[in-house]
Amino acid sequence: MQFDFSEQQNEFRQEARRFLATECPADRVRKALEGGGFDRKLWQGVAEMGFLGIAIPEEHGGLGLGYLELCAVAEEFGRALAPLPILSSIYLAAEAIKSFGTPEQQAAWLPKMAAGATIGCLASAEGERLTEKSVRLAFANNTLSGTKAPVLDGDIADVAVVLAKEGDGLSLVLVDLSQDKVQRRALDTVDPTRGQAELTFNSAAAERLGERGEGWANLQILLDRAAVLLAFEQIGGADRALEMGRDYALERMAFGRQIGSFQAIKHMLADMYVSATLARSNAYYGAWALSTGAAELPRAAATARVSATNAFRHCAKNNIQVHGGMGFTWQMDCHLFYRRANQLALAIGSLPDWEEKLVTRLADANMPIAA
């Protein structure tokens, strides 16, 4: 049985690593962190490499490949801490339009998203824990009224997939954010390389995406798919944080010895390796379920999400500890990984929410079948 990516998929991964090593070094991430704004040149470069269109059909300007290729490339975006709206635009918005949109909606938006000319986002939360009953923003008569916050990459997006109340149910709707009846307000975030915003809709023109009343169910499908792809970003970041800690432990000398020879440092690095390796195993399970459309996807997605979130946060935090006092300084890159780890931990729902999903889905899978 094949338990790894194919040769072609690994070639995609290596090509992404070479490109990002050259075009997205830590200095470029720092520039975004320090107020440099969205790097459209880098975004366009990623689009020209074909990475944005990996899972978008050829008839809509993509490469027409699959989720496994996208998983392989996602890991490299995580390693590089790419300050780009990959999650918002490709894993969520493009996936929503591809899965639930009409042929006209797909033709209107997917080619531009694959080419990097249009950026999408998902607007679901309204300032509190998201539930079916927490949604107040209303969709009626093809207009949208209300507020969504926080919206990841809402400050730079051109189009939004919005979860809205329609009658007694919830629907997904598609909104062009360039219209005057949409207002944006930037929000503070732990990782300024990925902006967040508050979006206010004042009877903004909108159109339904998918069937009426199926918004909540469709949102769960989107989040499960995104959780697997995001898990690969997280294990990419975890692996790079582990490598940084290992390299520093081998070069830093104290009392005439490499600090990596001290037991406390050895154990810390070993724990980081275990958590990252476990997360990779769970992410691969999720990738299999995603790529095959397996019934286990909801369970596999929650497992991958919980494991990868814990691994990235653990490795990012311990990387700072291995670096000692230097690790807490602005000059070191350790805090870049710590910021991103905490930002991604909330990007598609908090860790407690995903732990609750995992427990529920595991329990459901183990329920006895009625005679």
JOKA-V933334 format. One record per residue. RES is the residue in three letters. SS is DSSP state (a for helix, b for strand, c for the rest). PHI is phi as a letter, one per 30 degrees, with the letter a starting at -180 (* if undefined). OMEGA is omega in degrees with one decimal (* if undefined). Layout:
BEGIN
res = [RES:RES]
ss = [SS:SS]
phi = [PHI:PHI]
omega = [OMEGA:OMEGA]
END
This chain:
BEGIN
res = [MET:GLN:PHE:ASP:PHE:SER:GLU:GLN:GLN:ASN:GLU:PHE:ARG:GLN:GLU:ALA:ARG:ARG:PHE:LEU:ALA:THR:GLU:CYS:PRO:ALA:ASP:ARG:VAL:ARG:LYS:ALA:LEU:GLU:GLY:GLY:GLY:PHE:ASP:ARG:LYS:LEU:TRP:GLN:GLY:VAL:ALA:GLU:MET:GLY:PHE:LEU:GLY:ILE:ALA:ILE:PRO:GLU:GLU:HIS:GLY:GLY:LEU:GLY:LEU:GLY:TYR:LEU:GLU:LEU:CYS:ALA:VAL:ALA:GLU:GLU:PHE:GLY:ARG:ALA:LEU:ALA:PRO:LEU:PRO:ILE:LEU:SER:SER:ILE:TYR:LEU:ALA:ALA:GLU:ALA:ILE:LYS:SER:PHE:GLY:THR:PRO:GLU:GLN:GLN:ALA:ALA:TRP:LEU:PRO:LYS:MET:ALA:ALA:GLY:ALA:THR:ILE:GLY:CYS:LEU:ALA:SER:ALA:GLU:GLY:GLU:ARG:LEU:THR:GLU:LYS:SER:VAL:ARG:LEU:ALA:PHE:ALA:ASN:ASN:THR:LEU:SER:GLY:THR:LYS:ALA:PRO:VAL:LEU:ASP:GLY:ASP:ILE:ALA:ASP:VAL:ALA:VAL:VAL:LEU:ALA:LYS:GLU:GLY:ASP:GLY:LEU:SER:LEU:VAL:LEU:VAL:ASP:LEU:SER:GLN:ASP:LYS:VAL:GLN:ARG:ARG:ALA:LEU:ASP:THR:VAL:ASP:PRO:THR:ARG:GLY:GLN:ALA:GLU:LEU:THR:PHE:ASN:SER:ALA:ALA:ALA:GLU:ARG:LEU:GLY:GLU:ARG:GLY:GLU:GLY:TRP:ALA:ASN:LEU:GLN:ILE:LEU:LEU:ASP:ARG:ALA:ALA:VAL:LEU:LEU:ALA:PHE:GLU:GLN:ILE:GLY:GLY:ALA:ASP:ARG:ALA:LEU:GLU:MET:GLY:ARG:ASP:TYR:ALA:LEU:GLU:ARG:MET:ALA:PHE:GLY:ARG:GLN:ILE:GLY:SER:PHE:GLN:ALA:ILE:LYS:HIS:MET:LEU:ALA:ASP:MET:TYR:VAL:SER:ALA:THR:LEU:ALA:ARG:SER:ASN:ALA:TYR:TYR:GLY:ALA:TRP:ALA:LEU:SER:THR:GLY:ALA:ALA:GLU:LEU:PRO:ARG:ALA:ALA:ALA:THR:ALA:ARG:VAL:SER:ALA:THR:ASN:ALA:PHE:ARG:HIS:CYS:ALA:LYS:ASN:ASN:ILE:GLN:VAL:HIS:GLY:GLY:MET:GLY:PHE:THR:TRP:GLN:MET:ASP:CYS:HIS:LEU:PHE:TYR:ARG:ARG:ALA:ASN:GLN:LEU:ALA:LEU:ALA:ILE:GLY:SER:LEU:PRO:ASP:TRP:GLU:GLU:LYS:LEU:VAL:THR:ARG:LEU:ALA:ASP:ALA:ASN:MET:PRO:ILE:ALA:ALA]
ss = [c:c:c:c:c:c:a:a:a:a:a:a:a:a:a:a:a:a:a:a:a:a:a:c:c:a:a:a:a:a:a:a:a:a:a:a:c:c:c:a:a:a:a:a:a:a:a:a:c:c:a:a:a:c:c:c:c:a:a:a:c:c:c:c:c:c:a:a:a:a:a:a:a:a:a:a:a:a:a:a:c:c:c:c:c:a:a:a:a:a:a:a:a:a:a:a:a:a:a:a:c:c:a:a:a:a:a:a:a:a:a:a:a:a:c:c:c:c:c:b:b:b:b:c:c:b:c:c:c:c:c:c:c:c:c:c:c:b:b:b:c:c:b:b:b:b:b:b:b:b:b:b:c:c:c:c:c:c:b:b:b:b:b:b:b:b:c:c:b:b:b:b:b:b:b:b:c:c:c:c:c:b:b:b:b:b:b:c:c:c:c:c:c:c:c:b:b:b:b:b:b:b:b:b:b:c:b:b:b:c:c:c:c:c:a:a:a:a:a:a:a:a:a:a:a:a:a:a:a:a:a:a:a:a:a:a:a:a:a:a:a:a:a:a:a:a:a:a:a:a:a:c:b:b:c:c:b:b:a:a:a:c:a:a:a:a:a:a:a:a:a:a:a:a:a:a:a:a:a:a:a:a:a:a:a:a:a:a:a:a:a:a:c:c:c:c:a:a:a:a:a:a:a:a:a:a:a:a:a:a:a:a:a:a:a:a:a:a:a:a:a:a:a:a:a:a:a:a:c:c:c:c:c:a:a:a:a:a:a:a:a:a:a:a:c:c:c:c:c:c:a:a:a:a:a:a:a:a:a:a:a:a:a:a:a:c:c:c:c:c:c]
phi = [*:c:c:b:d:d:d:d:d:d:d:e:d:d:d:d:d:d:d:d:d:d:c:b:d:e:d:d:d:d:d:d:d:c:j:d:i:d:d:d:d:d:e:d:d:d:d:d:d:i:d:d:c:e:c:c:e:d:d:c:i:c:d:i:c:b:d:d:d:d:d:d:d:e:e:d:d:d:e:d:h:e:d:b:d:d:e:d:d:c:d:c:d:d:d:d:d:d:d:c:d:d:e:d:d:d:d:d:c:d:e:d:d:d:d:i:d:b:c:c:b:c:c:b:d:b:i:b:e:d:b:d:c:d:d:c:e:c:c:a:h:i:b:b:b:k:b:b:a:d:c:d:i:d:d:b:d:c:b:b:c:c:d:b:d:b:i:c:b:c:b:c:b:c:b:d:d:d:d:d:d:c:c:b:b:d:c:d:b:d:b:d:d:b:d:b:b:c:c:c:c:c:h:d:d:a:b:d:c:j:d:d:i:c:d:d:d:d:d:d:d:d:d:d:d:d:d:d:d:d:d:d:d:d:d:d:d:d:d:d:d:d:d:d:d:d:d:d:d:d:c:d:c:b:h:i:b:d:d:d:d:d:e:d:d:e:d:d:d:d:d:d:d:d:d:d:d:d:d:d:e:d:d:d:d:d:d:d:d:d:d:c:i:d:d:d:e:e:d:d:d:d:d:d:d:d:d:d:d:d:d:d:d:d:d:d:d:d:d:d:d:d:d:i:e:d:d:d:d:d:d:d:d:e:d:d:d:d:d:d:e:d:d:d:d:c:d:b:j:d:d:e:d:d:d:d:d:d:d:d:d:d:d:d:d:c:d:d:d:d:d]
omega = [-179.2:-178.6:-179.0:176.0:179.0:179.4:179.4:-179.8:176.5:174.6:174.5:-179.6:-178.2:177.9:177.6:-179.9:179.3:-179.1:-176.6:176.9:-179.1:-171.1:-178.0:174.9:-177.5:179.9:-179.7:175.4:179.1:179.4:177.0:-179.6:-174.3:173.1:-178.5:179.2:-178.3:-177.1:-177.3:178.4:177.6:178.8:179.4:177.0:177.4:179.1:-179.3:176.2:179.0:-174.5:-178.4:-175.9:-176.0:-175.6:177.1:-176.7:-179.5:-178.3:177.4:172.9:-179.8:178.7:177.8:178.1:-175.5:-178.1:-178.7:176.8:179.4:176.0:-178.1:-179.8:179.6:178.8:-179.1:173.9:177.6:178.2:-175.5:-174.4:-176.0:-178.5:-172.6:-177.0:-179.9:-179.5:-174.6:-171.3:-172.9:-176.9:-173.7:-173.5:-179.7:179.1:178.5:-179.2:179.2:-174.2:-170.7:-175.3:173.1:175.8:179.5:178.1:178.4:-179.2:-177.8:-170.4:-172.7:178.4:-179.5:178.4:177.5:-179.0:-179.5:-179.2:179.3:178.5:178.7:175.5:176.0:178.6:-177.6:-175.5:178.4:174.1:178.0:179.3:-175.6:172.9:177.4:-176.6:-176.5:-176.0:-179.6:179.8:-170.1:175.1:179.7:179.3:178.0:173.6:-175.0:-179.6:179.4:-174.8:175.4:177.9:-7.2:177.7:179.9:-179.7:177.6:179.6:-176.7:-174.1:177.7:-178.5:-178.7:167.7:-169.6:173.2:-173.8:175.6:177.7:-175.3:-179.8:-177.3:179.2:177.9:169.2:178.4:-176.9:-175.1:171.9:-174.4:-178.2:-176.3:-175.6:-175.9:174.3:178.5:-179.6:173.7:-179.0:179.7:175.0:-179.1:-178.8:-179.7:-177.6:175.3:175.9:-174.0:174.4:-176.1:169.5:179.0:178.1:-178.4:-179.0:-175.4:-179.5:178.0:-177.4:176.4:-177.1:176.3:-174.8:-176.7:177.2:176.6:-179.1:-176.2:-177.4:179.0:179.5:177.4:179.4:176.6:179.5:-177.1:177.8:178.6:-179.9:-179.4:178.9:-179.7:178.8:177.8:177.4:173.2:-177.2:178.9:173.1:177.1:179.3:179.6:-179.7:176.7:176.6:179.3:178.3:179.0:179.0:-177.4:179.5:180.0:180.0:-177.2:-177.3:-178.9:175.1:-178.4:176.7:-178.6:170.1:-178.6:176.7:178.2:179.3:-173.5:-177.6:179.4:177.5:-177.9:179.7:179.4:178.7:177.7:177.5:-179.5:-179.3:-177.5:179.2:-179.9:176.4:179.3:178.8:178.8:180.0:177.5:178.1:175.6:177.7:179.4:176.9:-178.0:-179.7:-174.7:-178.7:-176.8:-175.7:178.4:-179.6:-174.2:-179.5:178.7:-179.6:-179.8:179.3:178.2:180.0:-178.1:-178.7:-177.0:-177.8:177.6:178.5:-177.4:-177.8:179.3:-179.8:-177.8:179.5:179.5:-178.3:173.7:175.6:-178.8:178.9:179.8:178.0:-178.4:179.1:-175.8:-178.0:-175.1:179.7:-175.0:-179.8:-178.3:-175.6:-175.2:176.9:179.5:179.3:177.7:-177.2:179.2:-179.3:177.3:-179.5:178.2:-178.8:-167.0:-179.4:-177.7:-174.7:178.0:176.9:178.1:-179.4:174.8:177.3:176.8:-178.4:179.7:-179.6:-177.0:175.8:178.7:179.8:-178.8:-177.3:179.0:178.5:178.8:-178.7:-179.0:*]
END
